[in-house]
Amino acid sequence: MKKSLLFRVWKFTFPYIDIRLTGLAGLAFGLMIAKLWVPILYLDWYWYLIIALLAGIKPIMTFWKQV
């Protein structure tokens, strides 16, 4: 009997190119949001820094645990 999808997801591994392409897709989606919803571009620069730092915490912690 197969394990549920939820358990199998934790064992997924992706090649480097897939991870980079996912990042590119996220960047393109962010640019699309900025194009469609112009008021978001009027945020101060530090809001973008805070969002980037919060989004980067988990990947950075995972990286340092493996090093």
mmCIF file of the N, C-alpha and C atoms, coordinates in Angstrom:
data_MODEL
# 
_entry.id   MODEL 
# 
loop_
_atom_site.group_PDB 
_atom_site.id 
_atom_site.type_symbol 
_atom_site.label_atom_id 
_atom_site.label_alt_id 
_atom_site.label_comp_id 
_atom_site.label_asym_id 
_atom_site.label_entity_id 
_atom_site.label_seq_id 
_atom_site.pdbx_PDB_ins_code 
_atom_site.Cartn_x 
_atom_site.Cartn_y 
_atom_site.Cartn_z 
_atom_site.occupancy 
_atom_site.B_iso_or_equiv 
_atom_site.pdbx_formal_charge 
_atom_site.auth_seq_id 
_atom_site.auth_comp_id 
_atom_site.auth_asym_id 
_atom_site.auth_atom_id 
_atom_site.pdbx_PDB_model_num 
ATOM 1   N N  . MET A 1 1  ? 0.840  -1.179 0.000   1.00 0.00 ? 1  MET A N  1 
ATOM 2   C CA . MET A 1 1  ? 0.000  0.000  0.000   1.00 0.00 ? 1  MET A CA 1 
ATOM 3   C C  . MET A 1 1  ? 0.889  1.248  0.000   1.00 0.00 ? 1  MET A C  1 
ATOM 4   N N  . LYS A 1 2  ? 0.561  2.204  -0.841  1.00 0.00 ? 2  LYS A N  1 
ATOM 5   C CA . LYS A 1 2  ? 1.326  3.447  -0.930  1.00 0.00 ? 2  LYS A CA 1 
ATOM 6   C C  . LYS A 1 2  ? 1.054  4.337  0.270   1.00 0.00 ? 2  LYS A C  1 
ATOM 7   N N  . LYS A 1 3  ? 2.099  5.065  0.673   1.00 0.00 ? 3  LYS A N  1 
ATOM 8   C CA . LYS A 1 3  ? 1.908  6.071  1.716   1.00 0.00 ? 3  LYS A CA 1 
ATOM 9   C C  . LYS A 1 3  ? 1.147  7.245  1.114   1.00 0.00 ? 3  LYS A C  1 
ATOM 10  N N  . SER A 1 4  ? 0.532  8.023  1.976   1.00 0.00 ? 4  SER A N  1 
ATOM 11  C CA . SER A 1 4  ? -0.225 9.166  1.472   1.00 0.00 ? 4  SER A CA 1 
ATOM 12  C C  . SER A 1 4  ? 0.725  10.186 0.843   1.00 0.00 ? 4  SER A C  1 
ATOM 13  N N  . LEU A 1 5  ? 0.184  10.997 -0.007  1.00 0.00 ? 5  LEU A N  1 
ATOM 14  C CA . LEU A 1 5  ? 0.973  12.004 -0.710  1.00 0.00 ? 5  LEU A CA 1 
ATOM 15  C C  . LEU A 1 5  ? 1.668  12.940 0.266   1.00 0.00 ? 5  LEU A C  1 
ATOM 16  N N  . LEU A 1 6  ? 1.004  13.257 1.353   1.00 0.00 ? 6  LEU A N  1 
ATOM 17  C CA . LEU A 1 6  ? 1.586  14.162 2.344   1.00 0.00 ? 6  LEU A CA 1 
ATOM 18  C C  . LEU A 1 6  ? 2.913  13.621 2.882   1.00 0.00 ? 6  LEU A C  1 
ATOM 19  N N  . PHE A 1 7  ? 3.002  12.327 3.136   1.00 0.00 ? 7  PHE A N  1 
ATOM 20  C CA . PHE A 1 7  ? 4.242  11.738 3.632   1.00 0.00 ? 7  PHE A CA 1 
ATOM 21  C C  . PHE A 1 7  ? 5.295  11.639 2.536   1.00 0.00 ? 7  PHE A C  1 
ATOM 22  N N  . ARG A 1 8  ? 4.866  11.364 1.308   1.00 0.00 ? 8  ARG A N  1 
ATOM 23  C CA . ARG A 1 8  ? 5.824  11.244 0.208   1.00 0.00 ? 8  ARG A CA 1 
ATOM 24  C C  . ARG A 1 8  ? 6.427  12.576 -0.192  1.00 0.00 ? 8  ARG A C  1 
ATOM 25  N N  . VAL A 1 9  ? 5.705  13.681 0.013   1.00 0.00 ? 9  VAL A N  1 
ATOM 26  C CA . VAL A 1 9  ? 6.198  15.006 -0.369  1.00 0.00 ? 9  VAL A CA 1 
ATOM 27  C C  . VAL A 1 9  ? 7.483  15.343 0.374   1.00 0.00 ? 9  VAL A C  1 
ATOM 28  N N  . TRP A 1 10 ? 7.601  14.938 1.634   1.00 0.00 ? 10 TRP A N  1 
ATOM 29  C CA . TRP A 1 10 ? 8.773  15.284 2.447   1.00 0.00 ? 10 TRP A CA 1 
ATOM 30  C C  . TRP A 1 10 ? 10.041 14.632 1.917   1.00 0.00 ? 10 TRP A C  1 
ATOM 31  N N  . LYS A 1 11 ? 9.930  13.594 1.099   1.00 0.00 ? 11 LYS A N  1 
ATOM 32  C CA . LYS A 1 11 ? 11.112 12.911 0.575   1.00 0.00 ? 11 LYS A CA 1 
ATOM 33  C C  . LYS A 1 11 ? 11.486 13.364 -0.834  1.00 0.00 ? 11 LYS A C  1 
ATOM 34  N N  . PHE A 1 12 ? 10.747 14.307 -1.382  1.00 0.00 ? 12 PHE A N  1 
ATOM 35  C CA . PHE A 1 12 ? 11.051 14.794 -2.722  1.00 0.00 ? 12 PHE A CA 1 
ATOM 36  C C  . PHE A 1 12 ? 12.418 15.451 -2.743  1.00 0.00 ? 12 PHE A C  1 
ATOM 37  N N  . THR A 1 13 ? 13.154 15.216 -3.792  1.00 0.00 ? 13 THR A N  1 
ATOM 38  C CA . THR A 1 13 ? 14.399 15.944 -4.034  1.00 0.00 ? 13 THR A CA 1 
ATOM 39  C C  . THR A 1 13 ? 14.346 16.469 -5.460  1.00 0.00 ? 13 THR A C  1 
ATOM 40  N N  . PHE A 1 14 ? 14.854 17.651 -5.653  1.00 0.00 ? 14 PHE A N  1 
ATOM 41  C CA . PHE A 1 14 ? 14.815 18.275 -6.962  1.00 0.00 ? 14 PHE A CA 1 
ATOM 42  C C  . PHE A 1 14 ? 16.227 18.631 -7.390  1.00 0.00 ? 14 PHE A C  1 
ATOM 43  N N  . PRO A 1 15 ? 16.517 18.524 -8.681  1.00 0.00 ? 15 PRO A N  1 
ATOM 44  C CA . PRO A 1 15 ? 17.820 18.974 -9.175  1.00 0.00 ? 15 PRO A CA 1 
ATOM 45  C C  . PRO A 1 15 ? 17.952 20.488 -9.046  1.00 0.00 ? 15 PRO A C  1 
ATOM 46  N N  . TYR A 1 16 ? 19.172 20.945 -9.077  1.00 0.00 ? 16 TYR A N  1 
ATOM 47  C CA . TYR A 1 16 ? 19.475 22.364 -8.922  1.00 0.00 ? 16 TYR A CA 1 
ATOM 48  C C  . TYR A 1 16 ? 18.712 23.215 -9.932  1.00 0.00 ? 16 TYR A C  1 
ATOM 49  N N  . ILE A 1 17 ? 18.623 22.770 -11.177 1.00 0.00 ? 17 ILE A N  1 
ATOM 50  C CA . ILE A 1 17 ? 17.969 23.561 -12.222 1.00 0.00 ? 17 ILE A CA 1 
ATOM 51  C C  . ILE A 1 17 ? 16.482 23.758 -11.900 1.00 0.00 ? 17 ILE A C  1 
ATOM 52  N N  . ASP A 1 18 ? 15.834 22.738 -11.339 1.00 0.00 ? 18 ASP A N  1 
ATOM 53  C CA . ASP A 1 18 ? 14.419 22.875 -10.979 1.00 0.00 ? 18 ASP A CA 1 
ATOM 54  C C  . ASP A 1 18 ? 14.232 23.927 -9.891  1.00 0.00 ? 18 ASP A C  1 
ATOM 55  N N  . ILE A 1 19 ? 15.121 23.945 -8.933  1.00 0.00 ? 19 ILE A N  1 
ATOM 56  C CA . ILE A 1 19 ? 15.031 24.928 -7.854  1.00 0.00 ? 19 ILE A CA 1 
ATOM 57  C C  . ILE A 1 19 ? 15.239 26.331 -8.404  1.00 0.00 ? 19 ILE A C  1 
ATOM 58  N N  . ARG A 1 20 ? 16.208 26.494 -9.298  1.00 0.00 ? 20 ARG A N  1 
ATOM 59  C CA . ARG A 1 20 ? 16.472 27.816 -9.884  1.00 0.00 ? 20 ARG A CA 1 
ATOM 60  C C  . ARG A 1 20 ? 15.295 28.268 -10.750 1.00 0.00 ? 20 ARG A C  1 
ATOM 61  N N  . LEU A 1 21 ? 14.712 27.342 -11.503 1.00 0.00 ? 21 LEU A N  1 
ATOM 62  C CA . LEU A 1 21 ? 13.561 27.698 -12.339 1.00 0.00 ? 21 LEU A CA 1 
ATOM 63  C C  . LEU A 1 21 ? 12.355 28.082 -11.479 1.00 0.00 ? 21 LEU A C  1 
ATOM 64  N N  . THR A 1 22 ? 12.205 27.450 -10.329 1.00 0.00 ? 22 THR A N  1 
ATOM 65  C CA . THR A 1 22 ? 11.143 27.832 -9.405  1.00 0.00 ? 22 THR A CA 1 
ATOM 66  C C  . THR A 1 22 ? 11.367 29.253 -8.907  1.00 0.00 ? 22 THR A C  1 
ATOM 67  N N  . GLY A 1 23 ? 12.613 29.595 -8.611  1.00 0.00 ? 23 GLY A N  1 
ATOM 68  C CA . GLY A 1 23 ? 12.934 30.964 -8.204  1.00 0.00 ? 23 GLY A CA 1 
ATOM 69  C C  . GLY A 1 23 ? 12.627 31.967 -9.302  1.00 0.00 ? 23 GLY A C  1 
ATOM 70  N N  . LEU A 1 24 ? 12.956 31.609 -10.538 1.00 0.00 ? 24 LEU A N  1 
ATOM 71  C CA . LEU A 1 24 ? 12.663 32.481 -11.674 1.00 0.00 ? 24 LEU A CA 1 
ATOM 72  C C  . LEU A 1 24 ? 11.156 32.656 -11.849 1.00 0.00 ? 24 LEU A C  1 
ATOM 73  N N  . ALA A 1 25 ? 10.405 31.580 -11.658 1.00 0.00 ? 25 ALA A N  1 
ATOM 74  C CA . ALA A 1 25 ? 8.943  31.676 -11.752 1.00 0.00 ? 25 ALA A CA 1 
ATOM 75  C C  . ALA A 1 25 ? 8.396  32.599 -10.665 1.00 0.00 ? 25 ALA A C  1 
ATOM 76  N N  . GLY A 1 26 ? 8.956  32.517 -9.464  1.00 0.00 ? 26 GLY A N  1 
ATOM 77  C CA . GLY A 1 26 ? 8.534  33.406 -8.382  1.00 0.00 ? 26 GLY A CA 1 
ATOM 78  C C  . GLY A 1 26 ? 8.844  34.854 -8.688  1.00 0.00 ? 26 GLY A C  1 
ATOM 79  N N  . LEU A 1 27 ? 10.013 35.100 -9.260  1.00 0.00 ? 27 LEU A N  1 
ATOM 80  C CA . LEU A 1 27 ? 10.390 36.457 -9.646  1.00 0.00 ? 27 LEU A CA 1 
ATOM 81  C C  . LEU A 1 27 ? 9.435  36.997 -10.713 1.00 0.00 ? 27 LEU A C  1 
ATOM 82  N N  . ALA A 1 28 ? 9.142  36.179 -11.714 1.00 0.00 ? 28 ALA A N  1 
ATOM 83  C CA . ALA A 1 28 ? 8.229  36.602 -12.777 1.00 0.00 ? 28 ALA A CA 1 
ATOM 84  C C  . ALA A 1 28 ? 6.829  36.867 -12.220 1.00 0.00 ? 28 ALA A C  1 
ATOM 85  N N  . PHE A 1 29 ? 6.382  36.032 -11.289 1.00 0.00 ? 29 PHE A N  1 
ATOM 86  C CA . PHE A 1 29 ? 5.075  36.241 -10.672 1.00 0.00 ? 29 PHE A CA 1 
ATOM 87  C C  . PHE A 1 29 ? 5.062  37.546 -9.882  1.00 0.00 ? 29 PHE A C  1 
ATOM 88  N N  . GLY A 1 30 ? 6.145  37.824 -9.165  1.00 0.00 ? 30 GLY A N  1 
ATOM 89  C CA . GLY A 1 30 ? 6.245  39.079 -8.419  1.00 0.00 ? 30 GLY A CA 1 
ATOM 90  C C  . GLY A 1 30 ? 6.207  40.292 -9.332  1.00 0.00 ? 30 GLY A C  1 
ATOM 91  N N  . LEU A 1 31 ? 6.890  40.211 -10.455 1.00 0.00 ? 31 LEU A N  1 
ATOM 92  C CA . LEU A 1 31 ? 6.858  41.313 -11.420 1.00 0.00 ? 31 LEU A CA 1 
ATOM 93  C C  . LEU A 1 31 ? 5.463  41.492 -12.013 1.00 0.00 ? 31 LEU A C  1 
ATOM 94  N N  . MET A 1 32 ? 4.770  40.371 -12.236 1.00 0.00 ? 32 MET A N  1 
ATOM 95  C CA . MET A 1 32 ? 3.412  40.456 -12.759 1.00 0.00 ? 32 MET A CA 1 
ATOM 96  C C  . MET A 1 32 ? 2.494  41.142 -11.743 1.00 0.00 ? 32 MET A C  1 
ATOM 97  N N  . ILE A 1 33 ? 2.630  40.785 -10.465 1.00 0.00 ? 33 ILE A N  1 
ATOM 98  C CA . ILE A 1 33 ? 1.827  41.429 -9.418  1.00 0.00 ? 33 ILE A CA 1 
ATOM 99  C C  . ILE A 1 33 ? 2.113  42.928 -9.392  1.00 0.00 ? 33 ILE A C  1 
ATOM 100 N N  . ALA A 1 34 ? 3.395  43.307 -9.493  1.00 0.00 ? 34 ALA A N  1 
ATOM 101 C CA . ALA A 1 34 ? 3.761  44.730 -9.486  1.00 0.00 ? 34 ALA A CA 1 
ATOM 102 C C  . ALA A 1 34 ? 3.172  45.450 -10.698 1.00 0.00 ? 34 ALA A C  1 
ATOM 103 N N  . LYS A 1 35 ? 3.116  44.770 -11.829 1.00 0.00 ? 35 LYS A N  1 
ATOM 104 C CA . LYS A 1 35 ? 2.567  45.379 -13.040 1.00 0.00 ? 35 LYS A CA 1 
ATOM 105 C C  . LYS A 1 35 ? 1.048  45.559 -12.929 1.00 0.00 ? 35 LYS A C  1 
ATOM 106 N N  . LEU A 1 36 ? 0.376  44.569 -12.337 1.00 0.00 ? 36 LEU A N  1 
ATOM 107 C CA . LEU A 1 36 ? -1.080 44.616 -12.245 1.00 0.00 ? 36 LEU A CA 1 
ATOM 108 C C  . LEU A 1 36 ? -1.580 45.463 -11.081 1.00 0.00 ? 36 LEU A C  1 
ATOM 109 N N  . TRP A 1 37 ? -0.802 45.535 -10.000 1.00 0.00 ? 37 TRP A N  1 
ATOM 110 C CA . TRP A 1 37 ? -1.225 46.272 -8.806  1.00 0.00 ? 37 TRP A CA 1 
ATOM 111 C C  . TRP A 1 37 ? -0.155 47.298 -8.473  1.00 0.00 ? 37 TRP A C  1 
ATOM 112 N N  . VAL A 1 38 ? -0.214 48.434 -9.136  1.00 0.00 ? 38 VAL A N  1 
ATOM 113 C CA . VAL A 1 38 ? 0.810  49.478 -9.059  1.00 0.00 ? 38 VAL A CA 1 
ATOM 114 C C  . VAL A 1 38 ? 1.042  50.011 -7.645  1.00 0.00 ? 38 VAL A C  1 
ATOM 115 N N  . PRO A 1 39 ? 0.023  50.132 -6.775  1.00 0.00 ? 39 PRO A N  1 
ATOM 116 C CA . PRO A 1 39 ? 0.287  50.692 -5.434  1.00 0.00 ? 39 PRO A CA 1 
ATOM 117 C C  . PRO A 1 39 ? 1.350  49.941 -4.637  1.00 0.00 ? 39 PRO A C  1 
ATOM 118 N N  . ILE A 1 40 ? 1.579  48.678 -4.948  1.00 0.00 ? 40 ILE A N  1 
ATOM 119 C CA . ILE A 1 40 ? 2.599  47.937 -4.200  1.00 0.00 ? 40 ILE A CA 1 
ATOM 120 C C  . ILE A 1 40 ? 3.998  48.499 -4.455  1.00 0.00 ? 40 ILE A C  1 
ATOM 121 N N  . LEU A 1 41 ? 4.176  49.179 -5.571  1.00 0.00 ? 41 LEU A N  1 
ATOM 122 C CA . LEU A 1 41 ? 5.481  49.759 -5.883  1.00 0.00 ? 41 LEU A CA 1 
ATOM 123 C C  . LEU A 1 41 ? 5.777  50.997 -5.049  1.00 0.00 ? 41 LEU A C  1 
ATOM 124 N N  . TYR A 1 42 ? 4.779  51.515 -4.355  1.00 0.00 ? 42 TYR A N  1 
ATOM 125 C CA . TYR A 1 42 ? 4.981  52.712 -3.547  1.00 0.00 ? 42 TYR A CA 1 
ATOM 126 C C  . TYR A 1 42 ? 5.400  52.405 -2.112  1.00 0.00 ? 42 TYR A C  1 
ATOM 127 N N  . LEU A 1 43 ? 5.617  51.130 -1.799  1.00 0.00 ? 43 LEU A N  1 
ATOM 128 C CA . LEU A 1 43 ? 6.111  50.783 -0.470  1.00 0.00 ? 43 LEU A CA 1 
ATOM 129 C C  . LEU A 1 43 ? 7.543  51.285 -0.310  1.00 0.00 ? 43 LEU A C  1 
ATOM 130 N N  . ASP A 1 44 ? 7.920  51.586 0.920   1.00 0.00 ? 44 ASP A N  1 
ATOM 131 C CA . ASP A 1 44 ? 9.304  51.973 1.181   1.00 0.00 ? 44 ASP A CA 1 
ATOM 132 C C  . ASP A 1 44 ? 10.217 50.772 0.973   1.00 0.00 ? 44 ASP A C  1 
ATOM 133 N N  . TRP A 1 45 ? 11.490 51.048 0.708   1.00 0.00 ? 45 TRP A N  1 
ATOM 134 C CA . TRP A 1 45 ? 12.446 50.004 0.360   1.00 0.00 ? 45 TRP A CA 1 
ATOM 135 C C  . TRP A 1 45 ? 12.604 48.972 1.466   1.00 0.00 ? 45 TRP A C  1 
ATOM 136 N N  . TYR A 1 46 ? 12.477 49.397 2.718   1.00 0.00 ? 46 TYR A N  1 
ATOM 137 C CA . TYR A 1 46 ? 12.734 48.461 3.808   1.00 0.00 ? 46 TYR A CA 1 
ATOM 138 C C  . TYR A 1 46 ? 11.663 47.380 3.916   1.00 0.00 ? 46 TYR A C  1 
ATOM 139 N N  . TRP A 1 47 ? 10.453 47.604 3.387   1.00 0.00 ? 47 TRP A N  1 
ATOM 140 C CA . TRP A 1 47 ? 9.440  46.551 3.379   1.00 0.00 ? 47 TRP A CA 1 
ATOM 141 C C  . TRP A 1 47 ? 9.865  45.394 2.484   1.00 0.00 ? 47 TRP A C  1 
ATOM 142 N N  . TYR A 1 48 ? 10.471 45.719 1.357   1.00 0.00 ? 48 TYR A N  1 
ATOM 143 C CA . TYR A 1 48 ? 10.960 44.665 0.466   1.00 0.00 ? 48 TYR A CA 1 
ATOM 144 C C  . TYR A 1 48 ? 12.091 43.890 1.131   1.00 0.00 ? 48 TYR A C  1 
ATOM 145 N N  . LEU A 1 49 ? 12.955 44.588 1.865   1.00 0.00 ? 49 LEU A N  1 
ATOM 146 C CA . LEU A 1 49 ? 14.047 43.934 2.585   1.00 0.00 ? 49 LEU A CA 1 
ATOM 147 C C  . LEU A 1 49 ? 13.497 43.007 3.663   1.00 0.00 ? 49 LEU A C  1 
ATOM 148 N N  . ILE A 1 50 ? 12.513 43.461 4.407   1.00 0.00 ? 50 ILE A N  1 
ATOM 149 C CA . ILE A 1 50 ? 11.912 42.629 5.457   1.00 0.00 ? 50 ILE A CA 1 
ATOM 150 C C  . ILE A 1 50 ? 11.279 41.376 4.860   1.00 0.00 ? 50 ILE A C  1 
ATOM 151 N N  . ILE A 1 51 ? 10.549 41.536 3.766   1.00 0.00 ? 51 ILE A N  1 
ATOM 152 C CA . ILE A 1 51 ? 9.915  40.387 3.111   1.00 0.00 ? 51 ILE A CA 1 
ATOM 153 C C  . ILE A 1 51 ? 10.972 39.408 2.613   1.00 0.00 ? 51 ILE A C  1 
ATOM 154 N N  . ALA A 1 52 ? 12.041 39.922 2.004   1.00 0.00 ? 52 ALA A N  1 
ATOM 155 C CA . ALA A 1 52 ? 13.106 39.055 1.498   1.00 0.00 ? 52 ALA A CA 1 
ATOM 156 C C  . ALA A 1 52 ? 13.792 38.305 2.637   1.00 0.00 ? 52 ALA A C  1 
ATOM 157 N N  . LEU A 1 53 ? 14.056 38.991 3.740   1.00 0.00 ? 53 LEU A N  1 
ATOM 158 C CA . LEU A 1 53 ? 14.706 38.332 4.875   1.00 0.00 ? 53 LEU A CA 1 
ATOM 159 C C  . LEU A 1 53 ? 13.808 37.264 5.490   1.00 0.00 ? 53 LEU A C  1 
ATOM 160 N N  . LEU A 1 54 ? 12.534 37.571 5.647   1.00 0.00 ? 54 LEU A N  1 
ATOM 161 C CA . LEU A 1 54 ? 11.612 36.580 6.198   1.00 0.00 ? 54 LEU A CA 1 
ATOM 162 C C  . LEU A 1 54 ? 11.478 35.366 5.279   1.00 0.00 ? 54 LEU A C  1 
ATOM 163 N N  . ALA A 1 55 ? 11.433 35.607 3.980   1.00 0.00 ? 55 ALA A N  1 
ATOM 164 C CA . ALA A 1 55 ? 11.315 34.500 3.027   1.00 0.00 ? 55 ALA A CA 1 
ATOM 165 C C  . ALA A 1 55 ? 12.591 33.672 2.967   1.00 0.00 ? 55 ALA A C  1 
ATOM 166 N N  . GLY A 1 56 ? 13.725 34.274 3.289   1.00 0.00 ? 56 GLY A N  1 
ATOM 167 C CA . GLY A 1 56 ? 14.997 33.573 3.198   1.00 0.00 ? 56 GLY A CA 1 
ATOM 168 C C  . GLY A 1 56 ? 15.415 32.823 4.443   1.00 0.00 ? 56 GLY A C  1 
ATOM 169 N N  . ILE A 1 57 ? 14.721 33.000 5.552   1.00 0.00 ? 57 ILE A N  1 
ATOM 170 C CA . ILE A 1 57 ? 15.136 32.368 6.806   1.00 0.00 ? 57 ILE A CA 1 
ATOM 171 C C  . ILE A 1 57 ? 15.178 30.845 6.692   1.00 0.00 ? 57 ILE A C  1 
ATOM 172 N N  . LYS A 1 58 ? 14.111 30.243 6.236   1.00 0.00 ? 58 LYS A N  1 
ATOM 173 C CA . LYS A 1 58 ? 14.039 28.781 6.166   1.00 0.00 ? 58 LYS A CA 1 
ATOM 174 C C  . LYS A 1 58 ? 15.092 28.193 5.235   1.00 0.00 ? 58 LYS A C  1 
ATOM 175 N N  . PRO A 1 59 ? 15.245 28.675 3.995   1.00 0.00 ? 59 PRO A N  1 
ATOM 176 C CA . PRO A 1 59 ? 16.283 28.097 3.132   1.00 0.00 ? 59 PRO A CA 1 
ATOM 177 C C  . PRO A 1 59 ? 17.693 28.280 3.694   1.00 0.00 ? 59 PRO A C  1 
ATOM 178 N N  . ILE A 1 60 ? 17.959 29.415 4.306   1.00 0.00 ? 60 ILE A N  1 
ATOM 179 C CA . ILE A 1 60 ? 19.296 29.646 4.860   1.00 0.00 ? 60 ILE A CA 1 
ATOM 180 C C  . ILE A 1 60 ? 19.555 28.713 6.034   1.00 0.00 ? 60 ILE A C  1 
ATOM 181 N N  . MET A 1 61 ? 18.566 28.527 6.898   1.00 0.00 ? 61 MET A N  1 
ATOM 182 C CA . MET A 1 61 ? 18.736 27.605 8.022   1.00 0.00 ? 61 MET A CA 1 
ATOM 183 C C  . MET A 1 61 ? 18.948 26.177 7.534   1.00 0.00 ? 61 MET A C  1 
ATOM 184 N N  . THR A 1 62 ? 18.199 25.773 6.522   1.00 0.00 ? 62 THR A N  1 
ATOM 185 C CA . THR A 1 62 ? 18.369 24.434 5.959   1.00 0.00 ? 62 THR A CA 1 
ATOM 186 C C  . THR A 1 62 ? 19.766 24.268 5.386   1.00 0.00 ? 62 THR A C  1 
ATOM 187 N N  . PHE A 1 63 ? 20.251 25.274 4.684   1.00 0.00 ? 63 PHE A N  1 
ATOM 188 C CA . PHE A 1 63 ? 21.593 25.223 4.111   1.00 0.00 ? 63 PHE A CA 1 
ATOM 189 C C  . PHE A 1 63 ? 22.644 25.054 5.200   1.00 0.00 ? 63 PHE A C  1 
ATOM 190 N N  . TRP A 1 64 ? 22.574 25.867 6.248   1.00 0.00 ? 64 TRP A N  1 
ATOM 191 C CA . TRP A 1 64 ? 23.596 25.823 7.299   1.00 0.00 ? 64 TRP A CA 1 
ATOM 192 C C  . TRP A 1 64 ? 23.536 24.545 8.116   1.00 0.00 ? 64 TRP A C  1 
ATOM 193 N N  . LYS A 1 65 ? 22.375 23.923 8.223   1.00 0.00 ? 65 LYS A N  1 
ATOM 194 C CA . LYS A 1 65 ? 22.281 22.643 8.928   1.00 0.00 ? 65 LYS A CA 1 
ATOM 195 C C  . LYS A 1 65 ? 22.968 21.528 8.146   1.00 0.00 ? 65 LYS A C  1 
ATOM 196 N N  . GLN A 1 66 ? 23.011 21.664 6.827   1.00 0.00 ? 66 GLN A N  1 
ATOM 197 C CA . GLN A 1 66 ? 23.605 20.627 5.990   1.00 0.00 ? 66 GLN A CA 1 
ATOM 198 C C  . GLN A 1 66 ? 25.094 20.818 5.793   1.00 0.00 ? 66 GLN A C  1 
ATOM 199 N N  . VAL A 1 67 ? 25.607 21.999 6.095   1.00 0.00 ? 67 VAL A N  1 
ATOM 200 C CA . VAL A 1 67 ? 27.037 22.275 5.882   1.00 0.00 ? 67 VAL A CA 1 
ATOM 201 C C  . VAL A 1 67 ? 27.842 21.774 7.044   1.00 0.00 ? 67 VAL A C  1 
# 
